[in-house]
Amino acid sequence: MRRRKKIIPGAIRWLIIIFLFSGIFSSSLQASYLYIGLSGGFFYPSEEVFREIYSSGAQFGGELVYTFWYNYGLFLRGSYFQRDGQLSFTKDKTTVKILPLIIGFRYHVTGRRVSGFLDLGLGLFHFDEKNPLGQATVNKLGYAISSGLNIFIYQGFYLGGRLDYTYCRVKPFELAAQIGGLNLGLNIGYRFQLTPEEETWVWKEVKEGGKYHP
């Protein structure tokens, strides 16, 4: 039997609108940056039954982050997880794919070389499972919490680490399961500066040969 559910676009659509609408205020924002990055990590599912069938494995993804208004920002993140496993009783081959698309808010503290952050997001999780029993395709809302640290290695290029926790409960084949879990990953990316950096009076004094005029 093949089971499908319709995508629930409402909440995701509104969060994307908020993400784009924030650009209207760019003229009054300070320290505005755009981060584009790729990530790879190790995904550990929360559900014990899920781990018994598919175990843990690699997860890959990318993200877009727009920071503004001192310590705040918005992010859009997608990832991909695919594993083959065996059904518990029949030992038949089964394949699962999980693709979450998450959008949310970021709080960050950034220095010259290091940036720490905390993310809270809402996402649409695409779940697809295929085996001799049939194919189940489910799209359902879930949430994510992340924290991490980025280190700027050269100009806007950065390397970092991130720990994610995701939660989404689906019910394929009439069996409910939590398809989220923990993901420990590494990030690599580039930060674009969108607003001119305000010069401090110390730098102005150096350029003017030691003379400062407030």
N, C-alpha and C positions, 0 to 999 in steps of 0.2 A: 504493500500500500504506500502511496506517495502522499506525503503531507506537506502542504505549503501554507505559509501565512503571509499576509500583505505587509509591506514595509510601512512603518509608522513614521511619517516624515515631519509631523507637526512640531515637536519640541526641537528636533535638529534644525529645522528650517528657521525657527525663531532665534536660536543661538547663532546661526550663521549670519542672520540679519544684524544681530548685535555686533558680531565680529566685524562686519563690513561698515556698519554705521559709525563705529568709533573713529574711523578715519576722517569724518567730517570735522572733528575737533582737533585735528593735527596742528593747527596754527597756534593753539593755546597749550599744547602738551609739551612737556619737558623730557629730555633724555629718551627720545623715542627711537626704538631699534626694531629691526626685523631679523629673526633668526630662521635659517633654513638648515635642517639637519637630517641625518640618517642614523639609524640605530640597529643594533643587533644584541640579542640577549638570550637568556635561558628562562623558559616559561615553566612554572611549576603549578599545575592545576590544583585548585582547592578541593575538588570533589574526589574522594578516595576511589569510587567506582570508575571515574573517568581516568584516573592514573593507572588503575589496574588494566584497563583496556588499551590505552594509548601511551601511557607513561609521560614523562616530561620531554622537552625538546627545545630546539632553537626557534626563536621568533624574531622577525625582521620588520622594520617599519621606517617611517619618516614623520617629520613634524614641521609645522610652521608656527612661529611664535611672534607676536607683536606686543612689545612692552611699551608702556606709556605711563604718564602721571606718576613719576617717582618710582614706587616699588610695585606697580601693578601691570598686568598684561593679560592677553588672551592667547589661547593656543588651539591649534587644530592638528590632530595626530591620528595616524592610521597605522595598523600593524597587520601582520599575516602569520598564521600558525597552521601547519598542516602535518598530520601524522597518520601512519598506518598502524593498525592494531589487530587484535583477535577478539571476537565475541566470547563472552565468558563461558557459555555452555557448548556451543557448536564449534568454536574455534575457527569459524569462518573469518576471512579477511574483511576488515572494515576500515574505512577512511574518513577522517574528519578534517574540515577546514573551518577556521574561525577568523573572521576579519572584522575587528572593531574599528569604527570611525568615531573619534571622541573630540568634543569641543568643550572648552571651559576657561576658567580663570586661573591666573598665575600670580603668586606673590613672590617677589625675588629681592635679594639683597646683593648688589653688584659692586665690586671694587675694580681696580685697574686690571687685575689678572684673574680674579676668581668671581664666580657668580653662583650663589646658592638659591634654590627655589622650592616652592611647594605648589602643586597643581591640584585643582578640584574640577572634575569634568563629568559631563553627561554624554553618553554615546549610543550609537546604533550598532548592535552586534549582529553580524551575519554568520549564521551557523549552518553548515552543510555536512550531513553524514550520509554515507553510501555503503551499503552492504547487501547481502542476499535477502535480507528482510525487506528492503526497499530503500528509498531515498527520502530523507527529511531535510527540508530547507526552511529555516526559521529566521526571521528578523525581529529583534526585540531590543528594547531600551535597557541600558545598564549604566553603571557609573564607574569612575576611576579616581584613585588618589595616588599622587606621585610626589616624590621628593628626590632631589639630586644636586649635583655640583658640576659646574663647567669651569674649565681652566683654559684661558686664552693663551695660545702658544705662539701666534704670530699675527699681528694686526687683528683682523676679525675672525681668524680661524680658531676653533676651540675643540677640545676633547673633554668628555665628561662621563659621569656615571649616573644611573638613575634606577630607583626602585619603584615599581608600580604595583598597585593592587587593584584588580578589576573584579566587578561583580555583575553577573547577568544570569538569570535563571530562565531556562527554556524547557519545553516539554515535547521533545520529538518521540514518536512512537509511543505516546502516552506515558512516557517515563520522564519525570522532571529531573533536571540536572543543573548544577551551577557550573557554567563553562568559563568562569573567570579564575583568577589566581594571582600568584606572585610572579613578577618578571624582573630579573636583575640584568641590566643591560649597559652597554657602552654607547656613547653618542659621539658623532663627529659632524661638524657643520661650520657655517660662516655667519657672522653677525654684520648686518648692514646698518649703518647709522643714518637715520632718516631726518634728524634735526641737527642744526649746527651746535657744536659743543660750546657752552658758555665759558669764556675765559675768566679765570680768577684774577684778582688784583695782583697776586704774586707774579703770574706769568706776564701780565701787562707791564709790571715794573721791570722785569728782566728785559723785555723788548725795548723799553724806553730808556735803557741804560741806567737803571737804578732810580729813575725819577718817577714817582707815582703821583698822579693827579686825580683825586677822587671825583 
